[in-house]
Amino acid sequence: MSCSPPACGTRARSNPSLDLVVRGDGSVPLVEDAIGPKEEFKELAKIFKDWRMIALFPMFFSSNYCK
């Protein structure tokens, strides 16, 4: 499925209301509110406190800067 250039990356205009979205089982999906920048940075800090994320940094460096 392709999209025309003005519509690519934008919301579908054929369905302006989220109330019209219904799953196959009849339930309506809930849309969560966006979190603010402060909460976003807190969650990012939680991710980088995990040792597995820190262990990936050598691979990030080597894939970008080493030949």
Residue pairs with C-beta under 8 A, 6 or more apart in sequence:
7 13
15 21
18 29
18 31
19 28
21 28
21 29
22 28
23 29
35 43
47 53
48 54
